[in-house]
C-alpha cells in the first residue's frame, strides 16, 4: 500500500454511475472526471514554522470532494487512486 508523506493523502476514486435513471449508458468520453473519493491513507501532517506538526483535517475512511485537476493519478491492482495535498480536499461528505 501507499504511505503518503507530509500533508498528502491517498484517496480511492469513487466513480459515478455509468447509467442514467432512464436506463441510458453514458460512455467514458462523455463523463466528467470524478471529484469524489474515499481517503485510504493520510500523511503525518505539515511541519509549521515553529517546527511542530499540524494535525490533518481528514482521516482514513472519510469521503471527500477534491479539486477537479488536483493530484497525481495512479493505478494499483486495477484500482484507481489519487495522491493529493490535503489543501486540495474541498469538503468532507457526511
Buried (B, 14 or more C-beta within 10 A) or exposed (E): EEEBEEBBBBBBBBEEEEEEEEEEEEEEEEEEEBBBBBBBBBBBBBEEEEEEEEEBBBEEEBBBBBEEEBBEEEEEEEEBBBBBBBEBBEEEEE
